[in-house]
Amino acid sequence: MAFATSLSVTNSIATIFLKGDLDASTANDFKLKIEEAAKYEPKPTKLVLHFEDLDYMASAGLRMLIFSKQQMGNNLKLYIFKPNEMVWETLTKTGFHHSVKVLEDYDLDAIAKL
């Protein structure tokens, strides 16, 4: 499946929607969305990665999670919405699951209160 990504920013919450396979050949598209989100003023304090349509994530995708903190600040809170089993397994095997919170619902009002 072809990779696609889009960005939505509401108040202090940036949401990046990802679809397809996130690997070395597509990581730059994700990087561009992170950079775009980091340019908003005020800078978002929460980043929701909408993984519902993400089929696969390689180590290049994990590097982009680190990059998001570098671009948006160490106080950035990372959330993941609906990772599939394969993506979640990648996050847990590498320890990244300790750096993100999985969301059960994509409710911006509830996320704002977290």
MARSEZA-669673 format. One record per atom (N, C-alpha, C): x, y, z. Coordinates in steps of 0.05 Angstrom, whole numbers, padded with zeros to 5 digits, always signed. Example, Ala and Ser with C-alpha at 12.3 -4.5 7.8 and 13.67 -1.06 7.14 Angstrom:
residues 2
+00264-00114+00156
+00246-00090+00156
+00264-00066+00156
+00257-00045+00142
+00273-00021+00143
+00258+00001+00157
end
This chain:
residues 114
+00017-00024+00000
+00000+00000+00000
+00018+00025+00000
+00011+00045-00015
+00026+00070-00017
+00024+00084+00010
+00045+00098+00018
+00046+00113+00042
+00033+00140+00038
+00018+00149+00058
+00006+00176+00058
+00006+00187+00086
+00009+00213+00088
+00008+00225+00115
-00005+00253+00113
-00018+00260+00134
-00031+00287+00135
-00029+00297+00163
-00033+00323+00166
-00030+00336+00192
-00055+00353+00198
-00063+00352+00224
-00084+00369+00234
-00075+00380+00260
-00078+00406+00264
-00070+00418+00290
-00095+00433+00301
-00101+00426+00326
-00123+00439+00340
-00113+00446+00368
-00113+00473+00373
-00102+00483+00398
-00074+00473+00402
-00068+00459+00423
-00041+00450+00428
-00036+00421+00420
-00055+00410+00405
-00054+00382+00397
-00049+00379+00367
-00026+00367+00360
-00021+00361+00332
-00027+00332+00327
-00041+00326+00306
-00047+00298+00299
-00036+00293+00271
-00020+00272+00270
-00009+00263+00244
-00022+00237+00237
-00035+00236+00215
-00049+00212+00205
-00029+00198+00186
-00025+00172+00191
-00006+00156+00174
-00021+00132+00162
-00014+00127+00137
-00028+00105+00123
-00007+00090+00106
-00008+00063+00107
+00010+00047+00091
+00034+00037+00107
+00057+00037+00094
+00082+00026+00106
+00101+00049+00111
+00110+00051+00136
+00129+00072+00144
+00156+00058+00146
+00173+00064+00127
+00200+00052+00126
+00220+00072+00116
+00244+00064+00110
+00265+00083+00102
+00257+00099+00077
+00242+00088+00059
+00234+00102+00035
+00212+00122+00039
+00197+00120+00061
+00175+00138+00066
+00178+00156+00091
+00199+00151+00107
+00203+00165+00132
+00206+00195+00128
+00217+00204+00105
+00220+00233+00100
+00193+00247+00098
+00173+00233+00088
+00146+00245+00086
+00135+00250+00115
+00140+00231+00133
+00132+00234+00161
+00148+00256+00173
+00174+00258+00168
+00191+00279+00179
+00181+00306+00171
+00173+00309+00146
+00163+00335+00137
+00138+00344+00152
+00121+00325+00159
+00096+00331+00174
+00104+00339+00203
+00124+00326+00214
+00133+00333+00241
+00144+00362+00241
+00160+00368+00221
+00171+00395+00218
+00149+00416+00215
+00129+00409+00199
+00107+00427+00195
+00092+00432+00221
+00087+00411+00236
+00073+00414+00262
+00090+00431+00281
+00116+00428+00281
+00134+00443+00299
+00134+00473+00293
+00125+00481+00270
+00125+00509+00262
+00101+00524+00273
+00081+00510+00282
+00057+00523+00293
+00064+00538+00318
+00051+00561+00321
+00054+00577+00345
+00026+00581+00358
+00024+00575+00383
+00044+00563+00400
+00050+00535+00391
+00074+00526+00397
+00082+00499+00390
+00065+00478+00404
+00055+00458+00389
+00038+00438+00402
+00053+00424+00425
+00038+00418+00446
+00050+00404+00469
+00043+00374+00469
+00025+00367+00451
+00016+00339+00448
+00017+00331+00419
+00027+00307+00414
+00027+00297+00386
+00013+00270+00386
-00008+00268+00371
-00023+00243+00368
-00016+00232+00341
-00006+00207+00342
+00000+00193+00317
-00023+00174+00311
-00037+00179+00291
-00061+00164+00284
-00052+00140+00267
-00049+00118+00280
-00038+00094+00267
-00058+00074+00258
-00084+00081+00258
-00105+00062+00251
-00100+00050+00223
-00090+00066+00204
-00086+00056+00177
-00056+00051+00171
-00039+00051+00191
-00011+00045+00187
-00007+00014+00188
+00003+00003+00167
+00005-00026+00165
+00031-00036+00176
+00053-00020+00174
+00079-00030+00181
+00096-00006+00189
+00114-00010+00209
+00133+00011+00217
+00160-00001+00221
+00180+00008+00206
+00207-00001+00208
+00223+00018+00227
+00248+00012+00231
+00264+00028+00250
+00265+00058+00241
+00262+00063+00216
+00262+00091+00206
+00239+00106+00219
+00216+00093+00223
+00193+00105+00236
+00199+00111+00266
+00214+00093+00279
+00221+00097+00307
+00240+00121+00309
+00258+00124+00290
+00275+00148+00290
+00259+00173+00288
+00237+00173+00274
+00220+00196+00271
+00206+00203+00297
+00201+00183+00314
+00189+00188+00340
+00209+00204+00357
+00234+00197+00356
+00255+00212+00370
+00258+00240+00358
+00257+00241+00331
+00259+00267+00318
+00237+00286+00326
+00213+00275+00331
+00190+00292+00339
+00196+00306+00365
+00209+00292+00384
+00216+00304+00409
+00237+00326+00405
+00256+00321+00387
+00277+00340+00381
+00265+00365+00369
+00246+00362+00352
+00234+00385+00338
+00214+00400+00355
+00199+00386+00371
+00176+00398+00385
+00181+00401+00415
+00204+00392+00425
+00212+00396+00453
+00209+00372+00470
+00225+00370+00490
+00226+00347+00508
+00200+00344+00524
+00185+00366+00527
+00160+00364+00542
+00137+00354+00526
+00142+00349+00500
+00121+00338+00483
+00111+00312+00493
+00085+00309+00494
+00072+00283+00501
+00064+00269+00476
+00072+00244+00473
+00066+00228+00449
+00044+00209+00455
+00025+00208+00437
+00002+00190+00439
+00000+00175+00413
-00009+00150+00415
-00013+00133+00391
-00042+00123+00392
-00055+00127+00369
-00083+00118+00367
-00084+00094+00349
-00094+00072+00359
-00100+00047+00345
-00076+00035+00329
-00054+00029+00343
-00032+00015+00329
-00041-00014+00325
-00034-00025+00302
-00040-00054+00298
-00020-00070+00313
-00024-00096+00313
-00008-00114+00329
+00022-00113+00321
+00027-00112+00295
+00054-00112+00285
+00069-00086+00293
+00055-00063+00291
+00067-00038+00299
+00072-00037+00329
+00052-00046+00344
+00055-00047+00373
+00078-00065+00382
+00081-00087+00368
+00103-00105+00374
+00130-00092+00369
+00132-00076+00348
+00157-00061+00342
+00162-00041+00365
+00142-00028+00374
+00145-00008+00396
+00153-00022+00422
+00142-00045+00428
+00148-00058+00453
+00176-00071+00453
+00183-00083+00430
+00209-00096+00429
+00232-00076+00431
+00227-00052+00423
+00248-00031+00424
+00246-00014+00449
+00226-00018+00465
+00222-00002+00490
+00208+00024+00486
+00200+00031+00461
+00187+00056+00456
+00159+00058+00469
+00148+00035+00476
+00122+00035+00488
+00122+00050+00515
+00146+00053+00527
+00148+00068+00552
+00147+00099+00547
+00150+00107+00522
+00151+00136+00516
+00126+00146+00503
+00106+00129+00499
+00081+00137+00487
+00058+00126+00503
+00035+00138+00499
+00011+00128+00512
-00008+00121+00489
-00020+00097+00491
-00039+00088+00471
-00067+00099+00478
-00080+00110+00459
-00107+00121+00463
-00128+00101+00453
-00148+00098+00469
-00171+00081+00461
-00190+00096+00443
-00192+00122+00446
-00211+00138+00430
-00196+00163+00420
-00204+00172+00397
-00192+00196+00386
-00212+00219+00392
-00209+00230+00416
-00227+00251+00426
-00210+00274+00435
-00209+00295+00418
-00191+00318+00424
-00196+00331+00450
-00221+00333+00458
-00228+00345+00484
-00216+00328+00507
-00218+00302+00505
-00207+00285+00526
-00177+00286+00526
-00165+00286+00502
-00136+00288+00499
-00125+00314+00511
-00139+00335+00507
-00131+00361+00518
-00129+00361+00548
-00145+00344+00561
-00146+00342+00590
-00125+00324+00601
-00111+00308+00584
-00091+00289+00594
-00066+00304+00603
end
